[in-house]
């Protein structure tokens, strides 16, 4: 009886792990879609992507114009609108950090 109970328990654990793993893979695919859609081809780093995206969202909140956020995210944040948003949000002190993040996400690590 114990052997049968252990087999059922093992089957339940394997099933749950399979479901969890497939859910994780699907979540990663969903997260990568916006990353790829805006032209990022480098390393997907959730925290770096989220920080740059937050700059665009804060800029959008300032101007409340949909084109601001679209232009800000274009070419994986490597554009004049993103730079303008950094300036208007008074984030100049973080500019070099943002440039580094952009280069990593863009897959352009050789450039300064």
Backbone bond lengths (Angstrom), bond angles and torsions (degrees), N, CA, C in turn:
res aa  C-N    CA-C-N  psi(-1)  N-CA   C-N-CA  omega(-1)  CA-C   N-CA-C  phi
1 X - - - 1.455 - - 1.528 111.67 -
2 X 1.341 116.95 -38.58 1.455 120.67 179.85 1.517 110.25 -66.06
3 X 1.339 117.50 -39.12 1.461 121.27 179.40 1.526 110.52 -61.01
4 X 1.315 118.60 -41.58 1.467 122.74 178.65 1.514 111.63 -65.63
5 X 1.312 117.21 -39.87 1.454 122.60 179.47 1.539 110.11 -65.91
6 X 1.332 116.73 -41.19 1.471 120.70 178.14 1.525 111.18 -65.10
7 X 1.322 117.22 -37.40 1.461 120.83 178.86 1.523 110.92 -65.21
8 X 1.323 116.53 -42.59 1.463 120.98 179.15 1.533 109.51 -65.25
9 X 1.309 116.61 -43.14 1.466 120.98 179.09 1.537 110.17 -62.23
10 X 1.312 116.90 -43.69 1.462 120.90 178.82 1.524 110.66 -62.43
11 X 1.319 117.07 -40.88 1.469 121.42 178.86 1.531 110.76 -63.84
12 X 1.321 117.01 -42.03 1.463 121.25 178.97 1.532 109.97 -63.89
13 X 1.315 117.42 -44.03 1.462 121.21 -179.76 1.523 110.45 -63.15
14 X 1.320 117.65 -45.68 1.473 121.35 179.38 1.527 110.03 -62.20
15 X 1.312 117.70 -42.12 1.463 121.60 179.43 1.526 110.63 -62.61
16 X 1.326 117.26 -45.93 1.460 121.09 179.72 1.526 111.53 -63.87
17 X 1.319 117.30 -40.89 1.463 120.43 177.97 1.520 111.50 -64.67
18 X 1.321 116.91 -38.18 1.467 121.14 177.93 1.517 110.68 -64.61
19 X 1.317 116.50 -44.65 1.468 121.30 179.13 1.527 109.72 -63.13
20 X 1.318 116.51 -44.74 1.462 120.99 -179.66 1.527 110.83 -62.58
21 X 1.327 117.04 -45.15 1.469 121.00 -178.96 1.519 111.47 -64.41
22 X 1.323 117.46 -40.17 1.466 119.36 179.87 1.525 110.39 -69.66
23 X 1.315 118.11 -34.29 1.459 121.91 176.02 1.514 111.35 -65.79
24 X 1.335 116.34 -39.48 1.463 120.81 177.85 1.524 110.41 -64.77
25 X 1.318 117.51 -42.17 1.467 121.09 179.73 1.517 110.56 -64.16
26 X 1.330 116.63 -40.94 1.462 120.40 179.48 1.530 110.40 -66.87
27 X 1.327 117.76 -40.66 1.455 121.34 178.30 1.520 110.28 -61.84
28 X 1.318 117.80 -42.51 1.471 121.32 179.37 1.523 110.26 -63.11
29 X 1.344 117.73 -40.22 1.462 121.37 177.95 1.518 110.23 -63.13
30 X 1.321 117.29 -42.83 1.465 121.79 179.10 1.529 109.67 -63.00
31 X 1.344 117.39 -41.30 1.456 120.73 -179.90 1.527 111.36 -68.07
32 X 1.325 117.98 -35.22 1.458 121.28 -177.75 1.516 112.88 -73.22
33 X 1.331 118.37 -23.94 1.456 120.82 -177.38 1.529 112.50 -58.74
34 X 1.339 120.12 -52.83 1.468 118.39 178.03 1.529 111.64 -62.47
35 X 1.308 117.20 -34.03 1.456 123.03 178.96 1.525 109.76 -60.21
36 X 1.308 117.34 -49.71 1.468 121.91 -179.84 1.533 111.65 -72.64
37 X 1.331 117.15 -35.97 1.470 121.47 -177.61 1.526 113.13 -60.39
38 X 1.331 117.78 -29.93 1.465 119.40 -178.17 1.526 112.15 -95.76
39 X 1.321 116.72 8.14 1.459 120.52 173.19 1.514 115.92 98.36
40 X 1.320 117.48 8.67 1.462 119.67 177.73 1.528 109.18 -77.22
41 X 1.336 115.61 132.64 1.458 119.98 -177.59 1.524 111.98 -129.67
42 X 1.303 116.24 3.07 1.461 120.74 -177.25 1.515 112.05 -94.45
43 X 1.314 114.52 -146.06 1.454 122.50 -178.29 1.531 110.10 -76.28
44 X 1.328 116.20 128.97 1.466 119.63 177.40 1.519 108.39 -84.32
45 X 1.312 115.83 110.58 1.458 122.96 177.73 1.521 106.80 -119.28
46 X 1.306 116.02 111.33 1.463 121.84 -174.41 1.517 112.51 -55.52
47 X 1.318 117.56 -45.99 1.469 119.67 -175.31 1.532 111.46 -69.48
48 X 1.322 117.68 -39.34 1.470 120.27 178.93 1.532 110.41 -67.17
49 X 1.329 115.50 -45.24 1.464 120.24 178.82 1.527 110.16 -60.47
50 X 1.325 116.65 -44.81 1.468 121.10 -178.54 1.527 111.16 -63.43
51 X 1.329 117.24 -39.43 1.473 119.90 -179.30 1.520 111.39 -66.34
52 X 1.329 117.28 -45.37 1.459 120.36 178.58 1.524 110.53 -65.08
53 X 1.309 116.56 -41.04 1.460 121.21 179.14 1.524 110.87 -62.99
54 X 1.332 116.20 -36.04 1.468 120.70 179.25 1.530 110.78 -64.00
55 X 1.329 116.97 -36.24 1.469 120.26 176.38 1.529 108.95 -58.85
56 X 1.325 116.94 -46.20 1.466 120.81 -179.81 1.528 111.56 -64.57
57 X 1.326 116.49 -39.72 1.469 119.90 179.25 1.527 111.20 -66.96
58 X 1.321 117.13 -40.14 1.466 120.27 177.88 1.526 110.72 -65.79
59 X 1.316 116.17 -37.10 1.465 121.17 177.43 1.533 109.64 -66.19
60 X 1.315 116.14 -42.42 1.466 120.61 176.36 1.528 110.17 -59.56
61 X 1.327 117.00 -44.94 1.469 120.98 179.86 1.528 111.71 -61.31
62 X 1.306 116.58 -29.89 1.458 120.80 178.69 1.528 111.42 -72.52
63 X 1.330 116.27 -42.72 1.466 121.20 -175.81 1.526 114.37 -100.17
64 X 1.317 117.62 -20.54 1.462 124.38 -176.96 1.538 111.09 48.17
65 X 1.322 114.39 52.30 1.462 121.29 178.21 1.529 107.30 -133.52
66 X 1.343 117.65 117.91 1.468 121.08 -176.04 1.529 114.06 -54.99
67 X 1.330 116.78 -33.85 1.471 118.68 -178.07 1.536 111.81 -65.98
68 X 1.323 117.36 -24.25 1.456 120.57 179.43 1.524 109.90 -62.36
69 X 1.317 116.85 -50.86 1.470 119.56 -177.07 1.526 110.86 -67.96
70 X 1.317 118.09 -35.92 1.467 121.10 178.52 1.524 111.31 -66.13
71 X 1.322 116.82 -46.31 1.463 120.87 179.63 1.530 111.03 -68.79
72 X 1.319 117.33 -34.87 1.458 122.39 -179.51 1.532 111.43 -64.68
73 X 1.328 116.95 -36.82 1.467 121.65 -178.84 1.525 113.07 -85.30
74 X 1.324 117.58 -14.48 1.466 121.64 -174.78 1.530 111.62 -57.12
75 X 1.316 115.21 148.31 1.465 122.30 179.26 1.529 111.27 52.41
76 X 1.320 115.41 40.39 1.469 121.41 176.96 1.534 111.68 56.33
77 X 1.348 115.04 44.73 1.468 123.67 175.83 1.532 113.37 73.30
78 X 1.322 118.59 4.98 1.474 120.67 -179.26 1.521 108.27 -98.02
79 X 1.329 115.23 83.06 1.462 120.92 -176.11 1.533 110.13 -161.05
80 X 1.310 114.85 168.74 1.471 120.67 -178.27 1.522 112.91 -67.67
81 X 1.325 117.68 -32.34 1.469 119.87 -179.39 1.528 110.32 -66.38
82 X 1.324 117.76 -42.26 1.460 120.00 177.92 1.527 109.87 -60.00
83 X 1.330 116.39 -45.60 1.467 121.01 178.87 1.532 110.75 -60.41
84 X 1.331 116.65 -42.21 1.469 120.63 178.41 1.527 110.50 -63.79
85 X 1.327 116.53 -39.07 1.468 120.11 178.73 1.527 110.72 -64.65
86 X 1.321 116.83 -42.38 1.468 120.63 177.25 1.530 109.58 -58.30
87 X 1.319 116.09 -43.27 1.466 120.30 -179.36 1.523 112.12 -66.35
88 X 1.331 116.93 -48.61 1.461 120.25 -176.50 1.533 111.89 -67.85
89 X 1.322 116.67 -27.30 1.468 120.45 178.11 1.535 112.01 -87.67
90 X 1.341 114.92 5.10 1.465 121.80 177.44 1.529 112.38 59.32
91 X 1.328 114.70 44.38 1.463 121.31 -179.52 1.530 111.96 -109.83
92 X 1.334 116.65 24.81 1.463 121.14 -176.58 1.527 112.60 -55.05
93 X 1.326 117.35 -34.63 1.463 121.01 -178.47 1.526 111.98 -65.33
94 X 1.333 116.97 -18.26 1.466 120.71 179.67 1.529 112.63 -101.04
95 X 1.330 116.82 3.53 1.467 121.52 -174.88 1.526 113.31 -54.65
96 X 1.316 117.68 -47.84 1.468 119.57 -177.30 1.530 111.13 -66.61
97 X 1.334 116.51 -35.55 1.466 120.10 176.34 1.525 109.68 -64.90
98 X 1.327 116.89 -43.61 1.460 120.85 178.64 1.522 111.26 -62.45
99 X 1.334 116.92 -41.20 1.465 120.57 178.69 1.525 110.53 -61.36
100 X 1.306 116.37 -40.50 1.462 121.31 177.62 1.529 110.50 -63.41
101 X 1.345 116.66 -44.69 1.465 121.19 177.38 1.520 110.68 -58.85
102 X 1.327 116.45 -46.58 1.467 121.62 -178.96 1.521 110.13 -59.75
103 X 1.318 117.38 -46.06 1.463 120.59 -178.99 1.524 111.97 -62.13
104 X 1.333 117.16 -37.67 1.465 121.11 177.70 1.524 110.12 -66.47
105 X 1.334 117.16 -47.44 1.466 120.90 -178.64 1.520 111.80 -68.34
106 X 1.313 116.18 -34.61 1.453 121.31 -178.59 1.534 111.38 -77.33
107 X 1.320 115.55 -19.18 1.464 119.68 -177.43 1.504 110.59 81.10
108 X 1.315 115.62 30.92 1.454 123.29 -174.69 1.526 109.20 -120.59
109 X 1.334 116.50 53.02 1.458 121.31 -172.76 1.521 114.47 -72.95
110 X 1.320 118.49 -15.66 1.466 120.13 -178.20 1.522 111.90 -74.33
111 X 1.300 117.01 -31.32 1.476 120.00 -178.42 1.513 109.87 -78.50
112 X 1.344 117.39 149.97 1.470 120.62 179.08 1.502 111.94 -69.85
